Amino acid sequence: MGTEIERKFLVKDDGWRGEITASRHLRQAYLAQTPALTLRVRIVDEEQATMNLKSSQSGIARQEFEYAIPLEDARALMALALGRPVVKRRHIVAAGALAWEIDVFEGDHAGLILAEIELPHAEADFPRPAWLGDEVTDDPRYYNAALAGLSGAAGT
Amino acid sequence: MGTEIERKFLVKDDGWRGEITASRHLRQAYLAQTPALTLRVRIVDEEQATMNLKSSQSGIARQEFEYAIPLEDARALMALALGRPVVKRRHIVAAGALAWEIDVFEGDHAGLILAEIELPHAEADFPRPAWLGDEVTDDPRYYNAALAGLSGAAGT
């Protein structure tokens, strides 16, 4: 269990591509969404899988629970999902002691690129590289749940 | 992941109490319910915890996925539940090669006792002890989700 503070941005250009330190492919889907939480299943590089629960409390901070599950379970659970799976390649770019996660979407959202940073506390300072675009942390159109085609989306 | 076939009955009397081979205390709650699945968290003897996903497909057989999770996570997740927690003591009574699970409910449902048997296939034969009452497998009033105060309950 952890409490996460995340901020999310558009990107202006491909300046970040020279700075990639790691990449992985993600396929994820929402299994459930209630007033209190969202439940997501994620397959990484078609090799590993996790189940992820996030509380829906308002504000930037929320509780998160993540558990490794067998890959075959995750594939079966994908068939029980709400909305549609979100597929993307996630690139890691260093940001001082922190890191940018830059998601390049595939499938229905091909062309969309989002940069996200997880902060140790809500007022934490972080680098603003030249490629960083407008902040969309609180823009419901860019919530993961919205990208999965769910309404009343609570998860970022 | 497994496919379970369960039948559920009322009990006529306390004849089963002399046959108990094991008992444990269960506190469980629904975290989510969708057209496709239910998600439940369970705390056993206030010592161990699991997260359980069941598919909602119609009929007696359904998919089930269960994962151990940290006790402190389960306690935090209980606060995010739908409906109200169901609290009961579960007693195991041998039934030949099979076993009865006899649930003695506490709290809101004090007085209710249900006997459940998991079968290897839908037509499997099983003992019918003298204490066994009416079958309620398909009675929505006795679905676990209904006992938790959820409507449109799909989980038995």
Contacts between the chains, C-beta under 8 A, distances in Angstrom:
chain1	res1	chain2	res2	distance
A	1	B	70	7.5
A	1	B	72	6.8
A	1	B	73	5.2
A	1	B	76	6.0
A	31	B	32	7.5
A	31	B	34	7.1
A	31	B	36	7.8
A	31	B	37	6.3
A	31	B	39	7.2
A	31	B	53	7.4
A	32	B	31	7.5
A	32	B	32	3.4
A	32	B	33	7.4
A	32	B	34	5.0
A	32	B	37	6.9
A	32	B	39	5.7
A	33	B	32	7.4
A	33	B	34	8.0
A	34	B	31	7.1
A	34	B	32	5.0
A	34	B	33	8.0
A	34	B	80	7.7
A	34	B	82	6.0
A	36	B	31	7.8
A	36	B	80	4.0
A	36	B	81	7.5
A	36	B	82	7.6
A	37	B	31	6.3
A	37	B	32	6.9
A	37	B	77	8.0
A	37	B	80	4.8
A	39	B	31	7.2
A	39	B	32	5.7
A	39	B	39	5.7
A	51	B	51	7.5
A	51	B	67	7.1
A	53	B	31	7.4
A	53	B	77	6.9
A	55	B	80	5.8
A	63	B	76	6.4
A	65	B	69	7.4
A	65	B	73	5.3
A	65	B	76	7.7
A	65	B	77	6.9
A	67	B	51	7.1
A	67	B	67	5.6
A	67	B	69	6.1
A	69	B	65	7.4
A	69	B	67	6.1
A	70	B	1	7.5
A	72	B	1	6.9
A	73	B	1	5.2
A	73	B	65	5.3
A	76	B	1	6.1
A	76	B	63	6.5
A	76	B	65	7.7
A	77	B	37	7.9
A	77	B	53	6.9
A	77	B	65	6.8
A	80	B	34	7.7
A	80	B	36	4.1
A	80	B	37	4.8
A	80	B	53	8.0
A	80	B	55	5.8
A	81	B	36	7.5
A	82	B	34	6.0
A	82	B	36	7.6
